[in-house]
Amino acid sequence: MLKQTFLHINGIGPKVEQLIWEEGIYTWDDMLIKNVSFFTQDRLKEVRERIELSIDNFEKNNMEFFKNTIPGKHLWRLYPHYKNSILYMDIESTGIATSTNHVTSIAAYDGGNIFTFVYGQDLEDFPEFIKKYNVLVTYNGKAFDVPFLEKTLNISISQPNIDLMHPLRNLGYKGGLKKCEKLLGITRKNAEGIDGLFAVFLWKEFQETYNKNALETLIAYNVEDAINLEKIMVIVYNKMVEKLPNLSIKKLKIPGKPNNPYQVDPEVVDLINEKYYNYY
């Protein structure tokens, strides 16, 4: 889908891109050898130069080029080209203000392996770890996860971030991640009912009592967020390509859900509900 995209060229929006496809110009290679009836020769030359630059950056694996040129809500088009170098990521924190709060845990999944990073244990390993991946997939990560990590860990995250919240909204799925999961038929087993505020209390309980089950419950919830993103990503991709009638794009197989190695402790859940929610 990336090589059939023209939205990253100045002056080309969805309507013009649609007209380009209607003329039988479906790929970057097509644009280099075919004429576009509504382009002047100067404009065609300009567009072809941009396509050649796109091909060069694609071959050099320069992801920052596409991050800076493809509109954020269309970054889902990167998925099939980089599916083997994608990191599905979610963070938990003590709060949302970067000046007074910090990351408590990070859960990451690359389609084969699950990784976790915990404050006070191995969080400092995350900046080097993330460099191995070309693309990030998050939910609301553009507004929260990525800038929060950059600010609190003092790092720069250069990879394009496919923030699934935006294409999901385009498809009519609104609300938080858990609500969207339910609308898409994705279940959470024992993690149902745990949310971001609950995760804050789990960390508080772990810090105050050293209850390891509270920490594992937090990580289990965090990991659930990350691993569910893969299935949502493929569903979003398939639904979005359905909306492009002039292109013949093969739909992708919906992946199975990997096993979450971390467990939610029901006793800890009851404890948090009684100790914190009843109090607050």
C-alpha positions in Angstrom: 0.0 0.0 0.0 2.9 2.4 0.7 4.1 2.2 -3.0 0.5 3.0 -4.1 0.4 6.2 -1.9 0.7 9.7 -3.3 -0.5 11.6 -0.3 3.0 12.4 0.8 3.6 14.7 -2.3 2.9 18.4 -1.8 -0.5 19.4 -3.2 -1.9 15.8 -3.4 -4.7 15.0 -1.1 -7.2 12.1 -1.0 -9.3 13.4 -3.9 -6.4 14.0 -6.2 -4.9 10.6 -5.2 -8.2 9.0 -6.1 -8.1 10.7 -9.6 -4.6 9.4 -10.1 -5.7 5.9 -9.4 -8.7 6.3 -11.7 -6.3 7.0 -14.6 -4.7 3.6 -14.0 -1.7 4.9 -12.2 -1.6 2.6 -9.2 2.0 2.6 -8.1 5.1 4.8 -7.9 6.6 2.9 -10.8 3.4 3.7 -12.9 3.9 7.4 -12.1 7.4 7.3 -13.5 6.3 6.0 -16.9 2.7 7.2 -17.4 1.3 10.6 -18.0 -1.4 12.1 -15.8 -4.0 14.0 -17.9 -4.6 16.8 -15.4 -0.9 17.4 -14.6 1.1 19.9 -16.6 4.5 18.7 -17.7 6.2 20.8 -15.1 3.9 19.4 -12.4 4.5 15.9 -13.6 8.2 16.4 -13.5 7.9 17.7 -9.9 5.8 14.7 -8.9 8.2 12.3 -10.5 11.2 13.8 -8.7 9.3 13.3 -5.4 8.5 9.7 -6.3 12.2 9.1 -7.1 13.0 10.5 -3.7 10.4 8.3 -2.1 11.9 5.2 -3.7 15.4 6.2 -2.6 14.3 6.6 1.0 12.3 3.4 0.9 15.4 1.5 -0.3 17.6 3.2 2.3 15.0 2.3 5.0 14.8 6.0 6.0 11.6 5.9 8.0 11.9 9.5 9.2 11.2 10.6 5.6 7.8 8.9 5.6 7.1 9.9 9.2 7.5 13.5 8.1 5.6 13.4 4.7 2.7 11.0 5.1 -0.2 12.5 7.0 -0.5 10.8 10.4 -4.0 9.4 9.9 -2.7 7.6 6.8 0.4 6.0 8.3 -1.5 2.7 8.5 -0.4 2.3 4.9 3.1 1.5 6.1 1.9 -1.7 7.8 2.4 -4.5 5.2 5.8 -3.3 4.1 7.2 -3.2 7.7 5.1 -5.8 9.5 8.3 -7.7 10.4 9.9 -4.7 12.0 6.9 -3.2 13.9 6.8 -2.7 17.6 3.3 -2.7 19.3 3.8 -0.6 22.4 1.9 0.7 25.4 3.0 2.4 28.6 1.6 2.8 32.1 2.5 5.8 34.3 1.9 7.4 37.7 -0.2 10.1 36.0 -0.4 12.2 32.8 1.7 15.3 33.7 5.3 14.8 32.6 6.5 17.3 35.2 5.4 15.3 38.2 4.9 11.7 37.0 7.0 8.9 35.5 6.6 5.7 33.5 5.9 2.7 35.6 6.0 0.0 32.9 6.3 -0.4 29.2 4.9 -3.4 27.3 6.1 -4.2 23.8 5.3 -6.9 21.3 7.0 -7.4 17.9 4.6 -10.0 16.5 6.7 -12.9 18.0 8.1 -11.8 21.3 6.8 -9.9 24.4 9.0 -7.5 26.2 8.5 -5.5 29.4 10.4 -2.7 31.1 9.7 -1.6 34.7 10.7 1.6 36.5 13.5 1.0 39.0 14.4 -2.3 37.3 15.3 -2.1 33.6 13.5 0.9 32.2 16.9 2.4 31.2 17.3 -0.4 28.6 14.3 0.7 26.6 15.9 3.6 24.6 18.4 1.2 23.0 15.9 -1.6 22.6 13.4 0.5 20.5 16.1 1.4 18.0 15.8 -2.1 16.5 12.3 -1.4 15.0 11.2 0.7 12.0 7.6 1.4 12.9 5.6 1.8 16.1 2.0 0.9 16.6 0.1 2.5 19.5 -3.3 3.6 20.6 -3.3 7.4 21.4 0.4 7.1 21.4 0.9 10.2 19.3 -0.7 12.4 22.0 0.4 10.5 25.1 2.8 7.5 25.0 5.5 8.8 22.7 5.7 12.4 24.0 5.6 11.1 27.5 8.5 8.7 26.9 10.5 11.4 25.1 10.0 13.8 27.9 10.5 11.6 31.0 13.3 9.4 29.5 14.9 12.3 27.7 15.0 10.5 24.4 13.9 11.2 20.8 11.7 8.6 19.1 12.2 8.9 15.3 10.1 6.0 14.1 6.7 6.6 12.4 3.9 6.0 14.9 0.8 4.3 13.5 -1.6 5.7 16.1 -4.6 3.4 15.7 -7.0 5.7 17.4 -7.2 7.9 14.3 -8.0 5.3 11.6 -10.4 3.7 14.0 -12.3 7.0 14.4 -12.3 7.3 10.6 -14.0 3.9 10.5 -16.6 4.9 13.2 -15.0 3.2 16.2 -14.8 5.9 18.9 -13.8 5.8 22.6 -10.8 4.3 24.4 -8.9 1.2 23.5 -11.0 -1.1 25.6 -14.2 0.1 24.1 -12.8 -0.3 20.6 -11.6 -3.8 21.4 -15.2 -4.8 22.5 -16.7 -3.3 19.3 -14.2 -5.4 17.3 -14.9 -8.6 19.3 -11.5 -8.7 21.1 -11.6 -10.0 24.7 -9.3 -9.6 27.6 -10.1 -12.5 29.9 -9.1 -11.6 33.5 -7.9 -8.1 32.6 -11.5 -7.0 32.0 -12.4 -4.1 34.3 -8.8 -2.9 34.8 -8.1 0.6 33.3 -5.4 3.2 33.4 -6.5 4.6 36.9 -6.5 1.0 38.2 -3.0 0.6 36.9 -1.9 3.7 38.9 -3.3 2.1 42.1 -1.5 -1.2 41.3 1.8 0.6 41.1 1.0 2.5 44.3 0.3 -0.8 46.1 3.5 -2.3 44.8 5.6 0.7 45.9 4.0 0.8 49.4 3.8 -2.9 50.2 6.2 -4.6 47.7 3.3 -6.9 46.7 4.8 -8.7 43.7 1.4 -9.9 42.6 0.3 -6.2 42.3 3.2 -5.6 40.0 2.5 -8.7 37.9 -1.1 -7.7 37.6 0.0 -4.3 36.4 2.3 -5.8 33.8 -0.3 -8.4 32.7 -2.7 -5.5 32.0 0.0 -3.5 30.2 1.0 -6.5 28.1 -2.7 -7.1 27.2 -2.9 -3.6 25.8 0.2 -4.1 23.6 -0.6 -7.6 22.2 -4.1 -6.6 21.2 -2.8 -3.9 19.0 -1.5 -6.4 16.4 -5.0 -7.8 15.8 -6.5 -4.3 15.7 -3.8 -3.2 13.3 -4.7 -5.9 10.7 -8.4 -5.3 11.1 -7.9 -1.6 10.6 -5.7 -2.2 7.5 -8.3 -4.6 6.0 -11.2 -2.2 6.6 -9.3 0.8 5.2 -8.3 -0.9 2.0 -11.9 -1.8 1.5 -12.6 1.9 1.2 -10.3 2.2 -1.8 -12.4 0.8 -4.6 -10.0 1.7 -7.4 -7.3 -0.5 -6.0 -7.1 -4.2 -5.8 -5.3 -4.9 -2.5 -5.2 -8.3 -0.9 -6.6 -8.4 2.6 -4.4 -9.8 5.3 -5.1 -12.7 7.6 -6.2 -11.8 11.1 -3.5 -13.0 13.5 -4.2 -15.1 16.5 -3.6 -13.6 20.0 -0.4 -14.6 21.6 -0.3 -16.0 25.1 0.2 -13.4 27.8 2.8 -14.9 30.2 1.7 -12.6 33.0 -1.3 -13.2 35.1 -3.9 -11.0 36.7 -4.3 -11.9 40.4 -8.0 -11.8 41.3 -7.1 -11.3 45.0 -5.1 -8.2 44.1 -7.9 -6.9 42.0 -10.3 -7.3 44.9 -7.7 -5.6 47.2 -7.4 -2.6 44.9 -11.1 -2.2 44.6 -11.6 -2.3 48.3 -8.5 -0.3 49.4 -8.5 2.4 46.8 -11.7 2.7 44.9 -13.9 2.5 48.0 -11.6 5.1 49.7 -11.5 7.5 46.7 
